[in-house]
């Protein structure tokens, strides 16, 4: 089943390194840079839509290029602090592909985008994955999170839908910028689960060999 939604082909984008989010997930953001305060102001006056996207690793004396794939979100909660920061909650709607960046004369960036490759993002997920399939992912991620000093409420996580659980794990995981981008660009939930397992295996392999060598 598909929701009838039409997204704009021009959106403002918020580049944030080592950060991804997915449709049907919510993220809190603390906005304090002047350019992004202006971006949120403009968004609140119109569609409330903002694209989250990862910047590529910056080379010396080079422009901070963006990855091709990001996720569009809608501001569903907004408040302003006494010191002028904005606290917003962004609800993920659909991933997008950047066609080109627009020279807009504004302090924040805008892109022409396409949602054609991600029409399944607005469908109700009916992929046949069971929570039992996540048994080893939970086990391995718990170990990795503990070693990296990350904290997560695993009991609350299990109360979410399977799609939300896999996406939350992908978002919260202590993976590299490139690894998170791989997860963001996966075609569907099953592929995302498989990629999550592949990445985890490399960490387990590295940890095993590091502990063996010591």
Residue pairs with C-beta under 8 A, 6 or more apart in sequence:
1 123
1 124
2 119
2 122
2 123
3 122
3 123
5 93
5 94
5 122
7 49
7 72
7 93
7 94
7 96
7 115
8 47
8 49
9 99
9 112
9 113
9 114
10 102
10 110
10 111
10 112
10 113
11 49
11 50
11 51
11 72
11 96
11 110
11 111
11 113
12 39
12 42
12 43
12 49
12 50
12 51
12 108
12 109
12 110
13 50
13 51
13 52
13 53
13 66
13 70
13 98
13 108
13 109
13 110
13 111
14 29
14 36
14 39
14 50
14 51
14 52
14 53
14 108
15 53
15 54
15 55
15 64
15 66
15 109
16 52
16 53
16 54
16 55
17 54
17 55
17 177
18 54
18 176
18 177
18 180
19 52
19 54
19 171
19 180
20 52
20 54
20 71
20 170
20 171
20 180
20 181
20 183
20 184
21 27
21 52
21 71
21 73
21 90
21 92
21 167
21 171
22 71
22 92
22 95
22 167
22 170
22 171
22 184
23 71
23 92
23 93
23 94
23 95
23 121
23 122
24 92
24 161
24 163
24 164
24 167
25 91
25 92
25 164
25 167
25 168
25 171
26 76
26 89
26 90
26 91
26 92
27 52
27 73
27 89
27 90
27 92
27 171
28 87
28 88
28 89
29 86
29 87
29 88
29 89
29 90
30 85
30 86
30 87
31 37
31 40
31 85
31 86
31 87
31 88
32 84
32 85
32 86
34 107
35 107
35 108
36 108
37 84
37 86
38 106
38 107
38 108
39 50
39 106
39 107
39 108
40 50
40 75
40 78
40 86
40 88
42 106
43 49
43 50
43 75
44 75
44 78
47 74
48 74
48 75
48 76
49 72
49 73
49 74
49 75
49 93
50 72
50 73
50 74
50 75
50 90
51 70
51 71
51 72
51 73
51 96
51 111
51 113
52 70
52 71
52 72
52 73
52 90
53 66
53 67
53 69
53 70
53 71
53 98
54 66
54 67
54 70
54 177
54 180
54 181
54 184
55 64
55 65
55 66
55 67
56 64
56 65
56 66
56 67
57 177
58 64
66 98
66 101
66 109
66 111
67 98
67 181
68 97
68 98
69 95
69 96
69 97
69 98
69 181
69 184
69 185
70 95
70 96
70 98
70 113
70 184
71 92
71 93
71 94
71 95
71 96
71 184
72 92
72 93
72 94
72 95
72 96
72 113
72 115
73 90
73 91
73 92
73 93
74 90
74 91
74 93
75 88
75 89
75 90
76 89
76 90
76 91
77 87
77 88
77 89
78 86
78 87
78 88
79 86
79 87
79 88
80 86
80 87
81 87
93 121
93 122
94 115
94 118
94 121
94 122
95 115
95 117
95 118
95 121
95 184
96 113
96 114
96 115
96 118
97 113
97 114
97 115
97 116
97 117
97 118
98 111
98 112
98 113
99 111
99 112
99 113
99 114
100 111
100 112
101 109
101 110
101 111
101 112
102 110
102 111
102 112
104 110
115 121
120 187
120 188
125 161
125 162
125 163
125 189
127 163
127 188
127 189
127 190
129 162
129 166
129 189
129 190
129 193
130 162
131 158
131 162
131 165
133 193
134 162
134 165
134 166
134 193
136 197
137 169
137 193
137 196
137 197
137 200
138 154
140 200
140 203
140 204
141 169
141 173
141 200
142 154
144 150
144 173
144 174
144 200
144 203
144 204
145 151
145 152
145 173
145 174
147 207
148 174
150 172
150 174
152 172
157 165
157 168
157 169
158 165
160 168
162 189
163 189
166 189
166 192
166 193
166 196
167 192
169 196
170 180
170 183
170 184
170 192
170 196
171 180
173 180
173 196
173 199
175 183
175 199
179 199
182 195
182 199
183 192
183 195
183 196
183 199
186 192
186 195
